[in-house]
């Protein structure tokens, strides 16, 4: 199952290359396949393709939900940061909290960390995972610009960010 999925990705990316470049020829298609292989090869460990084709198709709507959550969190936190910055008195309470995460795949662990770091006002400072391939569970150390209640931040990350990542990529 692993090899056919990888080849399907290369073939699909070759077609996407044709659409983007506008040159509809076999040579151009082969260039797209070659470069997709060349670019994805260093990341081969992230794409294990252990899911069946049915699981992949079933998770497509959940990946759109994750994308919606990601955009919503970025927009929401941008407005919050603008509000904080535009206040006459800068009212911030920075701090670092430990957040235990429960992902079991390296892709999920990486996406969760990137999603937390993409939202303004938060940044992953350190990651502790026993497994060297970034497979969870583990602990993120999250720096936040405003910490009133560490429990509230942990609950927000778990409910608003981690849950959609787990549903879409686990």
C-alpha positions in Angstrom: 0.0 0.0 0.0 2.9 2.4 0.7 4.5 2.4 -2.7 1.3 2.8 -4.8 0.3 5.8 -2.6 3.7 7.5 -3.1 3.5 6.9 -6.8 0.0 8.3 -6.9 1.2 11.4 -5.2 4.0 11.9 -7.8 1.5 11.4 -10.6 -1.0 13.8 -9.1 1.7 16.4 -8.6 2.8 16.0 -12.2 -0.7 16.9 -13.3 -0.8 19.9 -10.9 2.5 21.0 -12.5 1.0 20.9 -15.9 -1.9 23.0 -14.8 0.3 25.5 -13.1 2.9 25.8 -15.8 0.4 25.9 -18.7 2.5 23.6 -20.9 0.5 20.5 -21.9 3.1 18.1 -23.1 4.6 14.7 -22.0 8.0 16.3 -21.4 6.5 18.9 -19.1 4.5 16.3 -17.2 7.7 14.2 -16.7 9.5 17.3 -15.4 6.7 17.8 -12.9 6.9 14.2 -11.7 10.7 14.4 -11.5 10.6 17.6 -9.4 7.8 16.3 -7.2 10.0 13.2 -6.4 13.1 15.4 -5.9 11.3 17.8 -3.5 9.4 15.1 -1.5 12.2 12.6 -1.1 13.8 14.3 1.9 10.4 14.2 3.6 9.7 10.5 2.9 9.6 9.6 6.6 6.7 12.1 7.3 4.6 10.3 4.7 4.2 6.7 5.8 0.8 6.2 4.2 -0.4 3.6 6.6 -4.0 4.7 6.1 -6.2 2.9 3.6 -7.6 4.7 0.6 -11.0 4.7 2.3 -9.6 6.4 5.4 -7.9 9.0 3.3 -11.1 9.9 1.5 -13.1 9.8 4.7 -10.7 12.3 6.4 -10.9 14.9 3.6 -13.8 16.8 5.2 -12.0 16.8 8.5 -9.0 18.3 6.9 -11.2 21.1 5.6 -12.5 21.6 9.1 -8.8 21.8 10.3 -8.1 24.4 7.7 -11.1 26.4 8.8 -10.0 26.1 12.4 -6.5 27.2 11.5 -7.7 30.3 9.6 -10.2 31.1 12.3 -7.6 30.9 15.1 -5.1 33.1 13.1 -7.7 35.8 12.4 -9.1 35.7 16.0 -5.6 36.0 17.5 -4.6 38.7 15.1 -7.5 40.9 16.2 -6.7 40.1 19.8 -3.0 41.1 19.3 -4.1 44.3 17.5 -6.4 45.2 20.4 -3.6 44.6 22.9 -1.1 46.6 21.0 -3.4 49.6 20.4 -4.3 50.0 24.0 -2.6 53.0 25.7 -1.1 50.8 28.4 0.5 47.6 27.2 -1.2 45.0 29.4 0.6 41.8 28.9 1.4 38.9 31.2 4.0 36.7 29.3 4.8 33.3 30.5 5.6 29.7 29.5 3.3 26.8 30.1 3.7 23.1 29.7 1.2 21.5 27.4 1.0 17.7 27.2 -0.1 16.6 23.7 -1.4 13.2 22.7 -0.5 12.8 19.0 0.8 9.5 17.8 2.2 10.4 14.4 5.0 12.7 13.5 2.9 14.6 11.0 0.3 15.3 13.6 2.9 16.4 16.2 4.5 18.8 13.6 1.2 20.2 12.5 0.0 20.8 16.0 3.2 22.6 16.9 3.1 24.7 13.7 -0.6 25.6 14.3 0.1 26.7 17.8 3.1 28.8 16.7 1.2 30.3 13.7 -1.4 31.9 16.0 0.0 35.3 17.1 1.0 35.7 20.7 2.1 32.0 21.1 5.2 30.2 20.3 6.5 26.7 20.9 9.7 27.1 22.8 10.6 23.5 23.3 9.3 20.0 22.6 10.0 16.9 24.8 9.1 13.6 23.1 10.5 10.2 24.1 10.4 9.0 20.6 13.1 10.6 18.4 10.8 10.6 15.3 8.5 13.2 16.9 5.7 10.7 17.6 3.8 11.7 20.7 2.7 11.7 23.4 5.0 14.5 24.7 5.1 18.0 26.1 5.2 21.3 24.3 6.5 24.3 26.2 4.4 27.2 24.9 5.3 30.8 25.4 2.2 33.0 25.5 2.1 36.8 25.6 -0.9 36.8 27.9 -1.3 34.2 30.6 -4.1 34.7 33.1 -4.9 31.1 33.6 -2.6 28.3 32.4 -5.4 25.8 32.6 -7.6 28.0 30.3 -4.8 28.1 27.7 -4.3 24.3 27.9 -8.0 23.8 27.5 -8.2 26.2 24.6 -5.3 24.5 22.8 -6.8 21.0 23.4 -10.3 21.9 22.4 -9.8 24.4 19.6 -6.5 23.2 18.0 -5.5 19.7 19.0 -8.9 18.0 18.5 -9.2 19.0 14.8 -5.6 18.0 14.2 -6.2 14.6 15.8 -9.4 14.1 13.8 -7.9 15.0 10.5 -4.4 13.5 10.7 -4.5 10.6 13.1 
